[in-house]
Amino acid sequence: MSDKKNQKVGLTEVVLRDGHQSLLATRFTLADMLPIAKKLDEVGYWSIESWGGATFDSCIRYLNEDPWERLRALKKAMPNTRQQMLLRGQNLVGYKHYSDETVSLFIQKAAENGIDVFRIFDALNDFNNIEFSIKEVKASGKHAQGAMAYTTSPVHDLNTWLDYAKKVEDSGADSFAIKDMAGILKPYDAFELVSHLKESLAIPIHMQCHATTGMSTASNLKAIEAGIDNIDTSISSMSMTYGHSATETLVSMFTDREGDLGLDINLLGEISDYFRVIREKYSDFEGSLKGVDSSMLIKQVPGGMLSNLESQLKSINQEDKLEKVKEEIPMVREDFGFPPLVTPVSQIIGAQSLLNVTENSRYGSLTSETKKLLLGAYGKLPGKINSELFKKASDDPPEKENEKNTSEMEEEFKDLCQENDLPDLSSNIENLLTYILFPNIAFNFFKERNF
């Protein structure tokens, strides 16, 4: 075997972010993370993904936790390991576009509070939506990783990804990532994609593959053979189904071989034992998938989206509609121009699909976010939009939001605090950012906390 195929690959452990986001609807509390943090810090991971994605929202919506406090605590508990976050470009960790001023301030504060690696992607693979974030991360002195949201469709091919990757590299990014959120990247396609990326880029290549279809471990192995620099894994007791390949599996594949990752399998076993017990506490949030779901090769629904759809249907006593919603999603996606199914687009398409099924009427009514997506508020959709659907959205467009600048939001937040007998929480930039990102949820969160 060539040296390229035997290079030592770095691992990014995702159990503290995407692992529980995919399997348990992002419900892990900080209290359940900190006891194992020291051992996670001893492993020697290239990085630990511990923040971003849906964790920010989940902290203030469900867990009564300050996401900034979580970040600081995890950084303090794991000082020897890079802390990584998932950032949705202009969407940050929210579900709409924010101003450059807000994006810049958020990145600055995330870096100050402990993020070392920013994985930056856009749900539509619209490079214009990540370029500014890459620039701001570089200005903060942190690692900027531009990522593509992998999908397959009549409007996506190998050149789509190579062209996008070149834009990322030319923007000054430190690395490039393949984000396979639905587990649809086939092993030999992974080999081809990574091989071409390694030929055309000078920066390192990282990859994340979900296990939903059962191909992730094979795809990771073929990517390693093609010379990839880093892959995402999740500790075994929090792996597979909607999640990711198991960390110990990938480590064991190369034990006593030239590409040995050099990680202690016994230490990983202790970490896995810990999370096996912790997982039981969150069983109410677990999805129903056992084994693999090969239908996702057609439907392309990511793990986190599936588990959330199940939770939503359960809350309205319509769990029996899950298969119908899963069948509806690819049809809605085609009508929307084949966007990748990743946050926030996956939520928009999922909500519209669920509405179509529960109302028993395809596009009888459109959600406000559906209209925004179709009319370009989130960026350029990759393919042709269903003309009748586009006309329906155009004829009844959503109300335009009155975008406020940071100083206006600060005054609004300050006034709300005064009216509710709270201290001036807006004087803290992290609190202000939380309010800007999720104004209604954030204020309720602050009111319920003791100051």
ROKE-590974 format. One line per 10 residues: for each residue z, x negated, y of C-alpha. Coordinates in nm, 3 decimals, always signed. Each point is the difference from the previous one (the first is absolute). Example, Ala and Ser with C-alpha at 12.3 -4.5 7.8 and 13.67 -1.06 7.14 Angstrom:
BEGIN
+0.780 -1.230 -0.450 | -0.066 -0.137 +0.344
This chain:
BEGIN
+0.000 +0.000 +0.000 | -0.069 -0.112 +0.354 | +0.270 -0.094 +0.249 | -0.079 +0.313 +0.196 | +0.097 +0.215 -0.297 | +0.326 -0.188 -0.052 | +0.132 -0.021 +0.353 | +0.357 +0.113 +0.050 | -0.011 +0.352 +0.141 | +0.257 +0.135 +0.244
+0.171 +0.332 -0.062 | +0.098 +0.265 +0.251 | +0.278 +0.219 -0.137 | -0.038 +0.361 +0.118 | +0.300 +0.176 -0.157 | +0.177 +0.040 +0.336 | -0.296 +0.174 +0.164 | -0.310 +0.110 -0.188 | +0.180 +0.002 -0.335 | +0.237 +0.282 +0.088
-0.248 +0.158 +0.243 | -0.241 +0.052 -0.290 | +0.249 +0.097 -0.268 | +0.288 +0.166 +0.184 | -0.140 +0.140 +0.326 | +0.148 -0.291 +0.204 | +0.360 +0.107 -0.055 | +0.177 -0.331 -0.074 | +0.291 -0.055 +0.237 | +0.100 -0.333 +0.148
+0.330 +0.030 -0.187 | -0.191 -0.018 -0.328 | -0.209 -0.298 +0.113 | +0.262 -0.237 +0.136 | +0.195 -0.066 -0.325 | -0.310 -0.152 -0.162 | -0.140 -0.172 +0.309 | +0.157 -0.340 -0.076 | -0.165 -0.015 -0.341 | -0.334 +0.114 +0.142
+0.031 -0.282 +0.254 | +0.052 -0.254 -0.280 | -0.319 +0.084 -0.192 | -0.248 -0.197 +0.209 | -0.241 +0.281 +0.091 | -0.270 -0.079 +0.253 | +0.131 +0.304 +0.187 | +0.196 +0.322 -0.049 | -0.148 +0.317 +0.143 | +0.307 +0.172 +0.139
-0.105 +0.204 +0.303 | -0.278 +0.203 +0.156 | -0.217 +0.260 -0.167 | +0.198 +0.321 -0.042 | +0.342 -0.169 +0.002 | +0.042 +0.035 +0.377 | -0.067 +0.374 -0.012 | +0.213 +0.049 -0.312 | +0.300 -0.180 +0.153 | +0.028 +0.235 +0.296
-0.133 +0.317 -0.165 | +0.194 -0.002 -0.329 | +0.249 -0.285 -0.025 | +0.184 -0.004 +0.334 | -0.066 -0.374 +0.024 | -0.120 -0.203 +0.294 | -0.316 -0.178 -0.122 | +0.064 -0.288 +0.239 | +0.348 -0.050 -0.143 | -0.156 +0.001 -0.347
-0.243 -0.274 +0.098 | +0.270 -0.217 +0.154 | +0.228 +0.044 -0.301 | -0.271 -0.087 -0.250 | -0.109 -0.307 +0.197 | +0.360 -0.120 +0.016 | +0.049 +0.062 -0.373 | -0.324 -0.181 -0.097 | -0.029 -0.292 +0.245 | -0.209 -0.217 -0.233
-0.281 +0.249 -0.063 | -0.270 +0.125 +0.234 | +0.052 +0.365 +0.088 | -0.326 +0.195 +0.003 | -0.093 +0.338 +0.144 | -0.294 +0.238 -0.021 | -0.138 +0.087 +0.343 | -0.266 +0.266 +0.053 | -0.170 -0.169 +0.295 | -0.002 +0.232 +0.301
+0.200 +0.254 -0.204 | +0.283 -0.254 -0.045 | +0.236 +0.183 -0.240 | -0.080 +0.345 +0.138 | -0.283 +0.241 -0.057 | -0.207 -0.019 +0.317 | -0.142 -0.263 +0.233 | +0.239 -0.159 +0.247 | -0.077 -0.190 +0.319 | -0.054 -0.376 +0.004
+0.323 -0.024 +0.200 | +0.197 +0.171 -0.279 | -0.174 -0.201 -0.273 | +0.079 -0.326 +0.179 | +0.365 +0.091 +0.056 | +0.047 +0.118 -0.360 | -0.146 -0.319 -0.148 | +0.211 -0.213 +0.232 | +0.320 +0.177 -0.104 | -0.090 +0.004 -0.371
-0.052 -0.375 +0.017 | +0.327 -0.054 +0.185 | +0.193 +0.211 -0.250 | -0.127 -0.181 -0.308 | -0.361 +0.066 -0.102 | -0.186 -0.318 -0.093 | -0.321 +0.145 -0.147 | -0.186 +0.299 +0.141 | -0.253 +0.157 -0.238 | -0.223 +0.195 +0.238
-0.250 +0.260 -0.112 | -0.183 +0.306 +0.127 | -0.045 +0.313 -0.210 | -0.369 +0.021 +0.091 | -0.064 -0.376 -0.017 | -0.093 +0.025 +0.367 | +0.047 -0.359 +0.113 | +0.049 +0.111 +0.360 | +0.328 +0.157 -0.112 | +0.154 -0.326 -0.131
-0.145 -0.266 +0.229 | +0.265 +0.039 +0.270 | +0.286 -0.005 -0.251 | -0.127 -0.324 -0.154 | -0.014 -0.156 +0.346 | +0.355 +0.114 +0.083 | +0.145 -0.127 -0.329 | -0.159 -0.339 +0.063 | +0.150 +0.002 +0.350 | +0.343 +0.062 -0.156
-0.040 -0.312 -0.215 | +0.007 +0.195 -0.327 | -0.242 +0.027 -0.293 | -0.280 +0.249 +0.068 | -0.161 +0.137 -0.314 | -0.299 +0.227 +0.049 | -0.054 +0.242 -0.288 | -0.276 +0.227 -0.128 | +0.068 +0.337 -0.161 | -0.208 -0.022 -0.318
-0.198 +0.302 -0.106 | -0.326 +0.084 -0.174 | -0.256 +0.248 +0.126 | -0.371 +0.029 +0.079 | +0.069 -0.160 +0.340 | +0.206 -0.300 -0.121 | -0.128 -0.310 -0.182 | +0.079 -0.371 -0.036 | -0.159 -0.082 +0.335 | +0.229 +0.255 +0.169
+0.302 -0.206 -0.103 | -0.154 -0.341 +0.067 | -0.106 +0.100 +0.350 | +0.343 +0.146 +0.071 | +0.178 -0.308 -0.134 | -0.209 -0.228 +0.221 | +0.101 +0.202 +0.307 | +0.364 -0.039 -0.102 | -0.033 -0.376 -0.039 | -0.191 -0.036 +0.327
+0.278 +0.187 +0.179 | +0.242 -0.282 -0.082 | +0.187 +0.160 -0.290 | +0.198 -0.232 -0.227 | -0.100 +0.177 -0.323 | -0.200 +0.293 -0.134 | +0.126 +0.268 -0.241 | -0.164 +0.242 -0.240 | +0.201 +0.322 -0.001 | -0.079 +0.208 -0.310
+0.232 +0.294 +0.057 | -0.144 +0.225 -0.273 | -0.039 -0.261 -0.276 | -0.378 +0.040 -0.013 | -0.103 -0.365 +0.031 | -0.145 -0.081 -0.342 | +0.071 -0.344 -0.152 | -0.353 -0.136 +0.012 | -0.054 +0.147 +0.345 | +0.318 -0.177 +0.108
-0.136 -0.327 -0.134 | -0.328 +0.049 +0.186 | +0.167 +0.106 +0.324 | +0.252 -0.284 +0.004 | -0.264 -0.256 -0.099 | -0.221 +0.101 +0.291 | +0.293 +0.012 +0.241 | +0.108 -0.351 -0.103 | -0.353 -0.124 +0.062 | -0.029 +0.158 +0.343
+0.353 -0.040 +0.142 | +0.212 -0.304 +0.076 | +0.327 +0.198 +0.022 | +0.214 +0.098 -0.304 | -0.070 +0.325 -0.188 | +0.278 +0.237 -0.107 | -0.027 +0.314 -0.210 | +0.196 +0.318 -0.071 | -0.099 +0.223 -0.293 | +0.175 +0.320 -0.101
+0.045 +0.072 -0.370 | -0.094 +0.370 +0.003 | -0.314 -0.042 -0.211 | +0.139 -0.269 -0.229 | -0.232 -0.275 +0.126 | +0.223 -0.188 +0.243 | +0.123 -0.277 -0.229 | -0.349 -0.076 -0.127 | -0.137 +0.010 +0.355 | +0.275 -0.235 +0.117
-0.080 -0.242 -0.282 | -0.374 +0.001 +0.076 | +0.077 -0.052 +0.370 | +0.216 -0.298 -0.092 | -0.284 -0.138 -0.209 | -0.225 +0.037 +0.305 | +0.240 -0.209 +0.207 | +0.212 +0.251 +0.191 | +0.296 -0.148 +0.184 | +0.259 +0.277 -0.023
+0.060 +0.332 -0.175 | +0.248 +0.285 +0.044 | +0.230 +0.094 -0.287 | +0.307 +0.219 -0.046 | +0.300 -0.080 -0.217 | -0.053 +0.150 -0.347 | +0.255 +0.284 +0.019 | -0.178 +0.119 +0.316 | -0.358 -0.057 -0.111 | -0.309 +0.173 -0.143
-0.102 +0.371 +0.020 | -0.045 +0.064 +0.373 | +0.131 -0.349 +0.076 | -0.114 -0.355 -0.079 | -0.023 -0.251 -0.282 | +0.333 -0.143 -0.107 | +0.109 -0.330 +0.151 | +0.127 -0.134 -0.334 | -0.329 +0.086 -0.172 | -0.203 -0.210 +0.240
+0.254 -0.282 -0.009 | +0.003 -0.001 -0.383 | -0.379 -0.013 -0.021 | +0.006 -0.351 +0.145 | +0.324 -0.135 -0.147 | -0.050 -0.348 -0.152 | -0.358 -0.010 +0.120 | -0.160 -0.201 +0.277 | +0.028 +0.291 +0.242 | +0.371 +0.059 -0.072
+0.145 +0.184 +0.301 | +0.330 -0.183 -0.043 | +0.222 +0.309 +0.035 | +0.314 +0.057 -0.208 | -0.070 +0.286 -0.243 | +0.374 +0.039 -0.069 | +0.077 +0.046 +0.368 | -0.279 +0.255 +0.024 | +0.153 +0.176 -0.300 | +0.334 +0.030 +0.182
-0.177 +0.150 +0.302 | -0.185 +0.243 -0.223 | +0.325 +0.108 -0.168 | +0.147 +0.076 +0.341 | -0.288 +0.220 +0.111 | -0.012 +0.178 -0.337 | +0.346 +0.138 +0.072 | -0.073 +0.070 +0.368 | -0.320 +0.188 -0.085 | +0.197 +0.265 -0.187
+0.169 +0.104 +0.326 | -0.338 +0.102 +0.142 | -0.140 +0.187 -0.298 | -0.046 +0.318 +0.205 | -0.270 -0.177 +0.200 | -0.189 -0.138 -0.298 | -0.356 +0.110 -0.068 | -0.101 +0.154 -0.331 | -0.257 -0.261 -0.104 | +0.066 -0.159 -0.338
-0.225 -0.288 -0.099 | -0.324 -0.007 +0.201 | -0.226 +0.249 +0.173 | -0.360 -0.103 -0.060 | -0.124 +0.301 +0.197 | +0.092 -0.198 +0.310 | -0.312 -0.209 -0.060 | -0.180 +0.307 +0.133 | +0.260 +0.154 +0.229 | +0.132 -0.326 +0.150
+0.337 +0.147 +0.097 | +0.260 -0.273 +0.074 | +0.339 +0.005 -0.170 | +0.209 +0.074 +0.307 | -0.229 +0.290 +0.087 | +0.039 +0.151 -0.348 | +0.378 -0.019 -0.004 | +0.018 +0.155 +0.347 | -0.239 +0.281 -0.095 | +0.216 +0.077 -0.300
+0.308 +0.015 +0.223 | -0.174 +0.232 +0.247 | -0.120 +0.236 -0.272 | +0.344 +0.000 -0.160 | +0.157 +0.097 +0.333 | -0.219 +0.314 +0.017 | +0.032 +0.076 -0.373 | -0.369 -0.064 -0.070 | +0.019 -0.305 -0.227 | -0.263 +0.162 -0.221
-0.258 -0.060 +0.274 | +0.013 -0.381 -0.021 | -0.310 -0.036 -0.218 | -0.197 +0.231 +0.228 | +0.103 -0.203 +0.304 | -0.101 -0.322 -0.178 | -0.340 +0.153 -0.074 | -0.037 +0.115 +0.361 | +0.073 -0.340 +0.155 | -0.326 -0.180 -0.095
-0.205 +0.295 +0.125 | +0.180 +0.001 +0.333 | -0.037 -0.378 +0.019 | -0.377 +0.027 -0.046 | -0.022 +0.264 +0.273 | +0.191 -0.236 +0.229 | -0.245 -0.289 -0.053 | +0.172 -0.186 -0.287 | +0.296 -0.160 +0.180 | +0.242 -0.203 -0.213
+0.305 +0.200 -0.105 | +0.276 -0.191 +0.171 | +0.259 +0.088 +0.265 | -0.048 +0.182 +0.234 | -0.341 +0.122 -0.124 | +0.134 +0.072 -0.350 | +0.267 +0.228 +0.148 | -0.259 +0.180 +0.214 | -0.239 +0.054 -0.290 | +0.289 +0.083 -0.234
+0.138 +0.260 +0.242 | -0.341 +0.158 +0.047 | -0.061 +0.004 -0.376 | +0.339 +0.156 -0.061 | -0.074 +0.261 +0.269 | -0.338 +0.080 -0.157 | +0.164 +0.056 -0.339 | +0.309 +0.191 +0.111 | -0.206 +0.225 +0.231 | -0.269 +0.029 -0.267
-0.259 -0.063 +0.271 | -0.184 -0.325 +0.063 | +0.030 -0.076 +0.372 | +0.108 +0.356 +0.079 | +0.225 -0.177 +0.245 | +0.005 -0.363 +0.111 | +0.311 -0.200 +0.075 | +0.023 -0.156 +0.344 | -0.013 -0.348 -0.156 | -0.313 +0.092 -0.198
-0.173 +0.086 +0.325 | +0.114 -0.323 +0.163 | -0.125 -0.206 -0.294 | -0.339 +0.172 -0.005 | -0.042 -0.032 +0.375 | +0.068 -0.375 +0.005 | +0.360 -0.022 +0.121 | +0.085 -0.241 -0.282 | -0.317 -0.208 +0.025 | -0.345 +0.009 -0.157
-0.031 +0.173 -0.336 | -0.208 -0.211 -0.240 | -0.252 +0.263 -0.113 | -0.167 +0.324 +0.104 | +0.232 +0.295 +0.074 | -0.078 +0.346 -0.138 | -0.191 +0.157 +0.292 | +0.154 +0.348 -0.030 | +0.348 -0.148 -0.019 | -0.067 -0.219 +0.302
-0.124 +0.304 +0.195 | +0.313 +0.196 -0.094 | +0.220 -0.284 +0.127 | -0.209 -0.036 +0.317 | +0.006 +0.372 +0.077 | +0.380 +0.009 -0.012 | +0.119 -0.352 +0.086 | +0.370 -0.087 +0.002 | +0.178 -0.014 +0.329 | -0.016 -0.344 +0.155
+0.335 -0.173 +0.000 | +0.131 -0.114 +0.334 | +0.048 -0.368 -0.078 | +0.297 -0.146 +0.187 | +0.050 -0.366 +0.076 | +0.311 -0.188 -0.105 | +0.183 +0.047 +0.330 | -0.060 +0.377 -0.010 | +0.129 +0.019 -0.358 | +0.302 -0.207 +0.100
+0.086 +0.245 +0.282 | -0.049 +0.298 -0.232 | +0.226 -0.155 -0.263 | +0.261 -0.093 +0.262 | +0.007 +0.358 +0.132 | +0.037 +0.144 -0.351 | +0.294 -0.230 -0.068 | +0.168 +0.106 +0.323 | -0.056 +0.370 -0.069 | +0.154 -0.037 -0.347
+0.301 -0.211 +0.104 | -0.132 -0.311 -0.173 | +0.010 -0.353 +0.138 | -0.326 -0.127 +0.148 | -0.168 -0.093 -0.329 | -0.328 -0.073 +0.180 | +0.146 -0.324 +0.135 | -0.045 -0.146 -0.351 | -0.369 -0.082 -0.058 | +0.020 +0.061 -0.375
+0.148 +0.348 +0.059 | -0.268 +0.070 +0.259 | -0.276 -0.101 -0.246 | +0.148 +0.226 -0.267 | -0.009 +0.285 +0.250 | -0.359 -0.076 +0.108 | -0.118 -0.003 -0.363 | +0.187 +0.313 -0.119 | +0.137 +0.182 +0.308 | +0.130 +0.319 -0.161
+0.129 -0.150 -0.323 | +0.142 -0.303 +0.179 | +0.200 +0.200 +0.250 | +0.154 +0.216 -0.272 | +0.080 -0.322 -0.186 | +0.174 -0.148 +0.302 | +0.197 +0.319 +0.066 | +0.138 +0.000 -0.354 | +0.118 -0.362 +0.014 | +0.339 -0.104 +0.130
-0.005 -0.223 +0.308
